[in-house]
């Protein structure tokens, strides 16, 4: 083989080695970018899930508070009704007790 052919082969091999090294660097860069993108997407998804969880808790608290207020209002209404009934029958009850004590009945 001639010197030129050997020099040409060596040149092509160096060029191939450089291309291979560049390809490896590009692959490493792509892998790093993909890892960064995956981490960013994971952080975004986690933040979104956290916001959704907070919204669910807030809605749950609001629903529970509304139900509590409804139950309290209902209990107050029932208590008022019972008090009204008791007031209506109070005089009769007092007369009955007095009659029992006095021995009239």
C-alpha positions in Angstrom: 0.0 0.0 0.0 1.2 3.5 -0.7 1.8 6.2 1.9 -1.1 8.2 0.5 -3.5 5.3 0.9 -2.3 4.6 4.5 -2.6 8.3 5.3 -6.1 8.4 3.8 -7.2 5.4 5.8 -5.8 6.9 9.0 -7.6 10.2 8.2 -10.9 8.3 7.7 -10.4 6.4 10.9 -9.7 9.6 12.8 -12.8 11.2 11.3 -14.8 8.1 12.2 -13.5 8.2 15.7 -14.4 11.9 16.0 -17.8 11.3 14.6 -18.3 8.4 17.1 -17.1 10.7 20.0 -19.5 13.5 18.9 -22.3 11.0 18.7 -21.6 9.8 22.2 -21.5 13.4 23.5 -24.8 14.1 21.7 -26.3 11.0 23.2 -25.2 11.9 26.7 -26.6 15.4 26.2 -29.9 14.0 25.0 -30.0 11.6 28.0 -29.3 14.5 30.4 -32.0 16.7 28.7 -34.5 13.8 28.9 -33.7 13.3 32.6 -34.2 17.0 33.2 -37.4 17.1 31.3 -38.7 14.0 33.2 -37.8 15.6 36.5 -39.5 18.8 35.5 -42.6 16.9 34.4 -42.6 14.9 37.7 -42.3 18.2 39.7 -45.2 19.7 37.7 -47.4 16.6 38.1 -46.6 16.5 41.9 -47.4 20.2 42.2 -50.7 19.7 40.3 -51.6 16.7 42.4 -50.8 18.7 45.6 -53.1 21.5 44.4 -55.9 19.1 43.5 -55.5 17.4 47.0 -55.8 20.8 48.6 -58.9 21.6 46.6 -60.5 18.3 47.6 -59.7 18.9 51.2 -61.1 22.5 51.0 -64.3 21.3 49.3 -64.6 18.5 51.9 -64.2 21.1 54.7 -66.8 23.4 53.1 -69.2 20.5 52.7 -68.7 19.4 56.2 -69.2 22.9 57.5 -72.4 23.4 55.5 -73.7 20.1 56.8 -72.8 21.0 60.4 -74.5 24.4 60.0 -77.6 22.6 58.6 -77.7 20.1 61.4 -77.3 22.9 64.0 -80.1 25.0 62.4 -82.3 21.9 62.3 -81.6 21.1 66.0 -82.3 24.7 67.0 -85.6 24.6 65.1 -86.6 21.4 66.8 -85.5 22.8 70.2 -87.6 25.9 69.6 -90.6 23.7 68.6 -90.2 21.6 71.7 -89.9 24.7 73.8 -93.1 26.2 72.2 -95.0 22.9 72.9 -93.7 22.9 76.5 -94.8 26.5 77.0 -98.3 25.7 75.7 -98.7 22.8 78.1 -96.9 24.4 81.1 -100.0 25.8 82.6 -101.9 22.6 82.3 -99.0 20.7 83.8 -98.8 23.0 86.7 -102.5 22.7 87.4 -102.2 18.9 87.2 -99.4 18.9 89.7 -101.2 21.2 92.0 -104.3 19.2 91.8 -102.3 16.0 92.5 -100.7 17.7 95.5 -104.0 19.1 96.8 -105.6 15.7 96.2 -108.3 17.0 93.9 -107.9 14.3 91.3 
